[in-house]
Each structure stands twice: as structure tokens, then as C-alpha cells.
Amino acid sequence: MLAPALLFLVFGIIVYSIYFTASMGVRQAASEGARAAVAGLSTAERVALAQTRASEVIANYRSVLGTTAQPVITARAGATTGTFRVDVSYDMSGSPIMRYVNFIPMPSGGVQASVTVTNGGY
């Protein structure tokens, strides 16, 4: 009698752990992109470095995120002078875990993160 409830609970734990792993992957992509951007000398070079590194990190999480959508990686000069901002968002609606939203209440399929770093220098 308790077995179905316990199995449902374990299944929910597994699905949410996969969702949180995907969320952490998007945050890591934004962080790595911002970290790579620090090495650039111009804004154009920083943008290229940030987008390349963030795309590489996202590629490592494709099995969790799903392969149908492409990440949206925006890199630009920050609102404050001397800063650089990297935004990464991903639509997880094509992810394998999102098939279970009818059985388990899940957060929205969109995962996003943003990181701001200083350009460096003295």
C-alpha cells in the first residue's frame, strides 16, 4: 500500500535532481563565459570569448537540457563602467524530464542565469 507513494516520491526526487543539475549547468555556463571574457582586450573580443566558452559548457549538459533548443547567450558591457555581463537562458521544454510535468509539478521550462564581472585593471 505504501509502495506506490514511495515510488512516486523517489521518482519525483530523481526528476527534480535532473532539473536542478540543468539549472546549475546554465549558471556554470554564465560564470565560465564571464570568467573567459576577462581575458579580452576589447568589448568585441570579450563577447566572442564569453559566447564561445558558455557554448562549450552548455554542450556538456546537452543530455540533461535536451537537444531541441539552442541556448541564448548574451554578452555585453555591464551597466556600470568597467563591468561585463553575460546572460545565458535555455528553454528546457524539449528536455526528457519535461515529459513528466503532467505527473509531477515542475517549474517552468526556461532556465536562466546572469553574471557580471569587472574588466580588471587598476
HELIX and SHEET records of a PDB file:
HELIX    1   1 ALA A    3  ALA A   37  1                                  35    
HELIX    2   2 THR A   43  ASN A   60  1                                  18    
HELIX    3   3 ARG A   62  LEU A   65  1                                   4    
HELIX    4   4 MET A   92  GLY A   94  5                                   3    
HELIX    5   5 PRO A   96  TYR A  100  5                                   5    
SHEET    1   A 3 VAL A  72  ALA A  77  0                                        
SHEET    2   A 3 THR A  83  ASP A  91 -1                                        
SHEET    3   A 3 GLY A 110  THR A 118 -1                                        
END                                                                             
